[in-house]
């Protein structure tokens, strides 16, 4: 009888069959298999925006690295160039101040001197001026023992003390007071005697950024300028006033034969210098470099003792 009416199985839990009979419409739930995660493409990972707090950063590509290096290099080079320019400006200013102070301190020597004609009533005044000049020359020599004179030319654009060292190197970057400065000092060729008494005396000076020292020699390349501003005055260490007249100028190089005439060979300067006045016995040669890319380029100005 039990088998006929569907008796319970021994291994069935109590009440199971009853539940099935009461809710025949309920189906047994099937367990779903877990979804497989799709692999994330590498490109998508790179383009994924960085979220706040995400420590990972995008890798830099080659262009970004190159641009960064170019920017850094440009900043460094600009900084170096600015420092060089500011350094030159400051040095030019310091040198200009030093020589302006010397002109103010020794007015008897500095500046264009035009004694002109004078009568007997002016003799005492002239003697007094000469005494002051001699005192100033002695004082300048006390400041710098290499002092040999003072030059004035080109309408006071050139108005500086002149020195002569043991070589042609020391005063390229040394001022009259001995300070280190790229403006240097106007100096005589060390092969010359100190008294401006040789056939050819050579003076050197810088072509500076601010137009000081021998920069204005470039004006003498113009014939009209030479004609209107011919005089160069030298006050020698012994007090003599020597007046030279400019007769020629040229753009040349550091190996021009004019640098050796009268010093290294016996040729007469009047035979070599262009348009030298007849009968001229002593010459003054002013030399400066230029600010061109050619570091051997020179400007030479020729003057004869009148």
NORCOR-V593630 format. One record per residue. N is the residue number from 1. RES is the residue in three letters. PHI is phi in radians with two decimals (none if undefined). BURIAL is I if it has 9 or more other ideal C-beta (glycine too) atoms within 8 Angstrom, else O. Layout:
n=N res=RES phi=PHI burial=BURIAL
n=N res=RES phi=PHI burial=BURIAL
//
This chain:
n=1 res=UNK phi=none burial=O
n=2 res=UNK phi=-1.14 burial=O
n=3 res=UNK phi=-1.17 burial=O
n=4 res=UNK phi=-1.12 burial=O
n=5 res=UNK phi=-1.69 burial=O
n=6 res=UNK phi=1.25 burial=O
n=7 res=UNK phi=-1.21 burial=O
n=8 res=UNK phi=-1.16 burial=O
n=9 res=UNK phi=-1.35 burial=O
n=10 res=UNK phi=-1.13 burial=O
n=11 res=UNK phi=-1.61 burial=O
n=12 res=UNK phi=-1.42 burial=O
n=13 res=UNK phi=-1.23 burial=O
n=14 res=UNK phi=-1.03 burial=O
n=15 res=UNK phi=1.48 burial=O
n=16 res=UNK phi=-1.21 burial=O
n=17 res=UNK phi=-1.12 burial=I
n=18 res=UNK phi=-1.13 burial=O
n=19 res=UNK phi=-1.15 burial=O
n=20 res=UNK phi=-1.11 burial=O
n=21 res=UNK phi=-1.19 burial=O
n=22 res=UNK phi=-1.26 burial=O
n=23 res=UNK phi=-2.17 burial=O
n=24 res=UNK phi=-1.19 burial=O
n=25 res=UNK phi=-1.42 burial=O
n=26 res=UNK phi=-1.44 burial=O
n=27 res=UNK phi=-1.67 burial=O
n=28 res=UNK phi=-1.26 burial=O
n=29 res=UNK phi=-1.32 burial=O
n=30 res=UNK phi=-1.64 burial=O
n=31 res=UNK phi=-1.33 burial=O
n=32 res=UNK phi=-1.44 burial=O
n=33 res=UNK phi=-1.28 burial=O
n=34 res=UNK phi=-1.07 burial=O
n=35 res=UNK phi=-1.20 burial=O
n=36 res=UNK phi=-1.38 burial=O
n=37 res=UNK phi=-1.34 burial=O
n=38 res=UNK phi=-1.30 burial=O
n=39 res=UNK phi=-1.15 burial=O
n=40 res=UNK phi=-1.40 burial=O
n=41 res=UNK phi=-1.18 burial=O
n=42 res=UNK phi=-1.09 burial=O
n=43 res=UNK phi=-1.12 burial=O
n=44 res=UNK phi=-1.14 burial=O
n=45 res=UNK phi=-1.11 burial=O
n=46 res=UNK phi=-1.21 burial=O
n=47 res=UNK phi=-1.53 burial=O
n=48 res=UNK phi=-1.13 burial=O
n=49 res=UNK phi=-1.13 burial=O
n=50 res=UNK phi=-1.36 burial=O
n=51 res=UNK phi=-1.50 burial=O
n=52 res=UNK phi=-1.04 burial=O
n=53 res=UNK phi=1.51 burial=O
n=54 res=UNK phi=-1.35 burial=O
n=55 res=UNK phi=-1.43 burial=O
n=56 res=UNK phi=-1.35 burial=O
n=57 res=UNK phi=-2.12 burial=O
n=58 res=UNK phi=-1.25 burial=O
n=59 res=UNK phi=-1.21 burial=O
n=60 res=UNK phi=-1.38 burial=O
n=61 res=UNK phi=-1.52 burial=O
n=62 res=UNK phi=-1.14 burial=O
n=63 res=UNK phi=-1.11 burial=O
n=64 res=UNK phi=-1.10 burial=O
n=65 res=UNK phi=-1.10 burial=I
n=66 res=UNK phi=-1.11 burial=O
n=67 res=UNK phi=-1.08 burial=O
n=68 res=UNK phi=-1.09 burial=I
n=69 res=UNK phi=-1.13 burial=O
n=70 res=UNK phi=-1.12 burial=O
n=71 res=UNK phi=-1.13 burial=O
n=72 res=UNK phi=-1.09 burial=O
n=73 res=UNK phi=-1.10 burial=O
n=74 res=UNK phi=-1.10 burial=O
n=75 res=UNK phi=-1.11 burial=O
n=76 res=UNK phi=-1.11 burial=O
n=77 res=UNK phi=-1.13 burial=O
n=78 res=UNK phi=-1.11 burial=O
n=79 res=UNK phi=-1.13 burial=O
n=80 res=UNK phi=-1.12 burial=O
n=81 res=UNK phi=-1.08 burial=O
n=82 res=UNK phi=-1.12 burial=O
n=83 res=UNK phi=-1.13 burial=O
n=84 res=UNK phi=-1.12 burial=O
n=85 res=UNK phi=-1.10 burial=O
n=86 res=UNK phi=-1.11 burial=O
n=87 res=UNK phi=-1.12 burial=O
n=88 res=UNK phi=-1.15 burial=I
n=89 res=UNK phi=-1.09 burial=I
n=90 res=UNK phi=-1.16 burial=O
n=91 res=UNK phi=-1.18 burial=I
n=92 res=UNK phi=-1.05 burial=I
n=93 res=UNK phi=-1.13 burial=I
n=94 res=UNK phi=-1.12 burial=I
n=95 res=UNK phi=-1.15 burial=I
n=96 res=UNK phi=-1.05 burial=I
n=97 res=UNK phi=-1.12 burial=O
n=98 res=UNK phi=-1.07 burial=I
n=99 res=UNK phi=-1.33 burial=I
n=100 res=UNK phi=-1.12 burial=O
n=101 res=UNK phi=-1.13 burial=O
n=102 res=UNK phi=-1.15 burial=I
n=103 res=UNK phi=-1.11 burial=I
n=104 res=UNK phi=-1.21 burial=O
n=105 res=UNK phi=-1.35 burial=O
n=106 res=UNK phi=-2.20 burial=I
n=107 res=UNK phi=-1.18 burial=O
n=108 res=UNK phi=-1.19 burial=O
n=109 res=UNK phi=-1.94 burial=I
n=110 res=UNK phi=-1.29 burial=I
n=111 res=UNK phi=1.48 burial=O
n=112 res=UNK phi=-1.25 burial=O
n=113 res=UNK phi=-1.79 burial=O
n=114 res=UNK phi=-2.19 burial=O
n=115 res=UNK phi=-1.08 burial=O
n=116 res=UNK phi=1.11 burial=O
n=117 res=UNK phi=-1.51 burial=O
n=118 res=UNK phi=-2.57 burial=O
n=119 res=UNK phi=-1.81 burial=O
n=120 res=UNK phi=-1.12 burial=O
n=121 res=UNK phi=-1.22 burial=O
n=122 res=UNK phi=-1.66 burial=O
n=123 res=UNK phi=-1.11 burial=O
n=124 res=UNK phi=-1.05 burial=O
n=125 res=UNK phi=-1.14 burial=O
n=126 res=UNK phi=-1.16 burial=I
n=127 res=UNK phi=-1.09 burial=O
n=128 res=UNK phi=-1.12 burial=O
n=129 res=UNK phi=-1.14 burial=I
n=130 res=UNK phi=-1.15 burial=I
n=131 res=UNK phi=-1.10 burial=O
n=132 res=UNK phi=-1.10 burial=I
n=133 res=UNK phi=-1.12 burial=I
n=134 res=UNK phi=-1.10 burial=I
n=135 res=UNK phi=-1.11 burial=O
n=136 res=UNK phi=-1.15 burial=I
n=137 res=UNK phi=-1.09 burial=I
n=138 res=UNK phi=-1.11 burial=O
n=139 res=UNK phi=-1.19 burial=I
n=140 res=UNK phi=-1.12 burial=I
n=141 res=UNK phi=-1.17 burial=I
n=142 res=UNK phi=-1.23 burial=O
n=143 res=UNK phi=-1.21 burial=O
n=144 res=UNK phi=-2.46 burial=I
n=145 res=UNK phi=-1.21 burial=O
n=146 res=UNK phi=-1.52 burial=O
n=147 res=UNK phi=-1.12 burial=I
n=148 res=UNK phi=-2.18 burial=I
n=149 res=UNK phi=2.87 burial=I
n=150 res=UNK phi=-2.32 burial=I
n=151 res=UNK phi=-1.98 burial=I
n=152 res=UNK phi=-2.34 burial=I
n=153 res=UNK phi=-2.78 burial=I
n=154 res=UNK phi=0.98 burial=I
n=155 res=UNK phi=1.01 burial=O
n=156 res=UNK phi=1.26 burial=O
n=157 res=UNK phi=-1.19 burial=I
n=158 res=UNK phi=-1.94 burial=I
n=159 res=UNK phi=-2.69 burial=I
n=160 res=UNK phi=-2.52 burial=I
n=161 res=UNK phi=-1.25 burial=I
n=162 res=UNK phi=-2.08 burial=I
n=163 res=UNK phi=-2.19 burial=I
n=164 res=UNK phi=-2.40 burial=I
n=165 res=UNK phi=-1.67 burial=I
n=166 res=UNK phi=-1.39 burial=O
n=167 res=UNK phi=-2.64 burial=O
n=168 res=UNK phi=-1.77 burial=O
n=169 res=UNK phi=-2.03 burial=O
n=170 res=UNK phi=-0.93 burial=O
n=171 res=UNK phi=-1.56 burial=I
n=172 res=UNK phi=-1.17 burial=O
n=173 res=UNK phi=-2.21 burial=O
n=174 res=UNK phi=-2.29 burial=I
n=175 res=UNK phi=-1.41 burial=I
n=176 res=UNK phi=-1.06 burial=I
n=177 res=UNK phi=-1.44 burial=O
n=178 res=UNK phi=1.65 burial=O
n=179 res=UNK phi=-1.38 burial=O
n=180 res=UNK phi=-1.37 burial=O
n=181 res=UNK phi=-2.82 burial=I
n=182 res=UNK phi=-1.18 burial=O
n=183 res=UNK phi=-1.23 burial=I
n=184 res=UNK phi=1.14 burial=I
n=185 res=UNK phi=-2.41 burial=I
n=186 res=UNK phi=-1.19 burial=I
n=187 res=UNK phi=-2.32 burial=I
n=188 res=UNK phi=-1.50 burial=I
n=189 res=UNK phi=-1.00 burial=I
n=190 res=UNK phi=-1.17 burial=I
n=191 res=UNK phi=-1.39 burial=O
n=192 res=UNK phi=-1.41 burial=I
n=193 res=UNK phi=-1.31 burial=O
n=194 res=UNK phi=-1.33 burial=O
n=195 res=UNK phi=-1.67 burial=O
n=196 res=UNK phi=1.03 burial=I
n=197 res=UNK phi=-1.86 burial=O
n=198 res=UNK phi=-1.45 burial=I
n=199 res=UNK phi=-1.07 burial=O
n=200 res=UNK phi=-2.29 burial=I
n=201 res=UNK phi=-2.00 burial=I
n=202 res=UNK phi=-1.94 burial=I
n=203 res=UNK phi=-2.07 burial=I
n=204 res=UNK phi=-2.06 burial=I
n=205 res=UNK phi=-2.75 burial=I
n=206 res=UNK phi=-1.38 burial=I
n=207 res=UNK phi=-1.70 burial=I
n=208 res=UNK phi=-1.60 burial=I
n=209 res=UNK phi=-1.19 burial=O
n=210 res=UNK phi=-1.64 burial=I
n=211 res=UNK phi=1.50 burial=O
n=212 res=UNK phi=-1.51 burial=I
n=213 res=UNK phi=0.97 burial=I
n=214 res=UNK phi=-1.73 burial=I
n=215 res=UNK phi=-1.05 burial=I
n=216 res=UNK phi=-1.32 burial=I
n=217 res=UNK phi=-1.08 burial=I
n=218 res=UNK phi=-1.08 burial=I
n=219 res=UNK phi=-1.12 burial=I
n=220 res=UNK phi=-1.26 burial=I
n=221 res=UNK phi=-1.20 burial=I
n=222 res=UNK phi=-1.57 burial=O
n=223 res=UNK phi=-1.09 burial=O
n=224 res=UNK phi=-1.09 burial=O
n=225 res=UNK phi=-1.14 burial=I
n=226 res=UNK phi=-1.08 burial=I
n=227 res=UNK phi=-1.19 burial=O
n=228 res=UNK phi=-1.54 burial=O
n=229 res=UNK phi=-2.34 burial=I
n=230 res=UNK phi=-1.47 burial=I
n=231 res=UNK phi=-1.51 burial=I
n=232 res=UNK phi=-2.18 burial=I
n=233 res=UNK phi=-1.83 burial=I
n=234 res=UNK phi=-2.04 burial=I
n=235 res=UNK phi=-1.72 burial=I
n=236 res=UNK phi=-1.30 burial=I
n=237 res=UNK phi=-1.03 burial=I
n=238 res=UNK phi=-1.48 burial=O
n=239 res=UNK phi=1.71 burial=I
n=240 res=UNK phi=-1.20 burial=O
n=241 res=UNK phi=-1.84 burial=I
n=242 res=UNK phi=-1.96 burial=I
n=243 res=UNK phi=-1.98 burial=I
n=244 res=UNK phi=-1.92 burial=I
n=245 res=UNK phi=-2.05 burial=I
n=246 res=UNK phi=-1.24 burial=I
n=247 res=UNK phi=-2.19 burial=I
n=248 res=UNK phi=-2.85 burial=I
n=249 res=UNK phi=-2.76 burial=I
n=250 res=UNK phi=-2.72 burial=O
n=251 res=UNK phi=-1.56 burial=O
n=252 res=UNK phi=-2.59 burial=I
n=253 res=UNK phi=-2.29 burial=O
n=254 res=UNK phi=-1.24 burial=O
n=255 res=UNK phi=-1.86 burial=O
n=256 res=UNK phi=-1.03 burial=I
n=257 res=UNK phi=-1.13 burial=O
n=258 res=UNK phi=-1.08 burial=I
n=259 res=UNK phi=-1.24 burial=I
n=260 res=UNK phi=-1.95 burial=O
n=261 res=UNK phi=-1.09 burial=I
n=262 res=UNK phi=1.43 burial=I
n=263 res=UNK phi=-2.04 burial=I
n=264 res=UNK phi=-1.87 burial=O
n=265 res=UNK phi=-2.38 burial=O
n=266 res=UNK phi=-1.70 burial=O
n=267 res=UNK phi=-1.15 burial=O
n=268 res=UNK phi=-1.32 burial=O
n=269 res=UNK phi=-1.09 burial=I
n=270 res=UNK phi=-1.13 burial=I
n=271 res=UNK phi=-1.49 burial=O
n=272 res=UNK phi=-1.90 burial=I
n=273 res=UNK phi=-1.23 burial=I
n=274 res=UNK phi=-1.26 burial=O
n=275 res=UNK phi=1.01 burial=O
n=276 res=UNK phi=-1.14 burial=I
n=277 res=UNK phi=-1.11 burial=I
n=278 res=UNK phi=-1.15 burial=O
n=279 res=UNK phi=1.47 burial=O
n=280 res=UNK phi=-1.22 burial=I
n=281 res=UNK phi=-1.85 burial=O
n=282 res=UNK phi=-2.29 burial=I
n=283 res=UNK phi=-2.26 burial=I
n=284 res=UNK phi=-2.06 burial=I
n=285 res=UNK phi=-2.08 burial=I
n=286 res=UNK phi=-1.81 burial=I
n=287 res=UNK phi=-2.28 burial=I
n=288 res=UNK phi=-2.57 burial=I
n=289 res=UNK phi=-1.47 burial=I
n=290 res=UNK phi=-2.22 burial=I
n=291 res=UNK phi=-1.71 burial=O
n=292 res=UNK phi=-1.41 burial=O
n=293 res=UNK phi=-1.20 burial=O
n=294 res=UNK phi=-1.46 burial=O
n=295 res=UNK phi=-1.25 burial=O
n=296 res=UNK phi=-1.67 burial=O
n=297 res=UNK phi=-1.29 burial=I
n=298 res=UNK phi=-2.38 burial=I
n=299 res=UNK phi=-2.01 burial=I
n=300 res=UNK phi=-2.05 burial=I
n=301 res=UNK phi=-2.09 burial=I
n=302 res=UNK phi=-1.87 burial=I
n=303 res=UNK phi=-2.43 burial=I
n=304 res=UNK phi=-2.00 burial=I
n=305 res=UNK phi=-1.19 burial=I
n=306 res=UNK phi=-1.61 burial=O
//
